[in-house]
Amino acid sequence: MPDFRTLDKALATLQASDSVKEILRDLHVQALTEIPYVSTDDQPAGVALQRFVALEPDKLLLRASRATHVVEAGTSFGVSTIWLALAVSQNAAFSGGHGKVIATENETVKADRARRHWAQLGDAVLPWIDLRLEDIRESLKTNLPEQIDFVLLDIWSYLALPTLKLVQPKLRVGATIVVDNAIAAAEGYKDFHAYIEDPKNGFKNTMVPYTGGLQVIVYVGKQGQ
Ligand SMILES: C[S@@+](CC[C@H](N)C(=O)[O-])C[C@H]1O[C@@H](n2cnc3c(N)ncnc32)[C@H](O)[C@@H]1O
């Protein structure tokens, strides 16, 4: 049986109604205990267990930076999207009520389930989510906000660099990018890391010692920007 202490700690500090917290907890428990959904292009077993560890830093960084325009690369059943949408809804109070999480998924079965989860939470999250059901390399080509504040890269590693290059022109200087499993999947992230480490591309980064390695990247802007 998985250990739910990290989840309960995260929920304890979440600013949301008791019913929202209860539904969110149920979704996490389901995600951690049910037999994994197998797609043709799935990640190794065990990833689900590590994934919600990322929520603590995500939550902290999102609230602290007052990010309102967020891109989530890899939505799956929409659980992380809920945390992002709740944070954006609260941050939007400081920026004229505007904000959105662009959620991306290319598998219909997963997107349908994500929609059902969000519907359970209703207005607490629905107005804040723009789901794009398409290959991310297409769905992020158009209709991006003028400024992106935060990106969660929780997608297959070979898609990290193409995704970053699509959003980079819209990244606000100071925008944060969080990459899950950056050490565990380091082999797949080789091109991505080389790009991030090259100073001419305008990024600074650090690795936070969570299981699998959680990389936090800040966009400092290209020279002359
Ligand atoms: C690790 S999961 C995301 C988990 C989610 N962030 C969460 O914590 O609940 C990565 C997702 O990316 C999706 N994905 C893979 N390739 C994709 C592509 N080319 N375009 C859009 N989504 C893709 C997968 O179907 C999978 O659901």
The ligand as an ORCA input file, in Angstrom:
! r2SCAN-3c Opt
* xyz 0 1
  C       3.570     11.350    -17.181
  S       2.046     11.526    -17.987
  C       1.400     13.018    -17.336
  C       0.912     12.894    -15.914
  C       0.178     14.090    -15.390
  N       0.976     15.314    -15.502
  C      -0.178     13.891    -13.914
  O       0.700     14.076    -13.042
  O      -1.317     13.516    -13.613
  C       2.517     12.033    -19.603
  C       1.348     12.134    -20.555
  O       1.824     12.689    -21.781
  C       1.017     12.159    -22.827
  N       1.691     12.294    -24.122
  C       2.648     11.487    -24.651
  N       2.999     11.900    -25.869
  C       2.246     13.008    -26.156
  C       2.150     13.882    -27.265
  N       2.904     13.692    -28.363
  N       1.291     14.916    -27.212
  C       0.520     15.121    -26.091
  N       0.581     14.309    -24.998
  C       1.417     13.262    -25.030
  C       0.842     10.694    -22.425
  O      -0.269     10.092    -23.059
  C       0.708     10.784    -20.912
  O      -0.640     10.777    -20.511
*
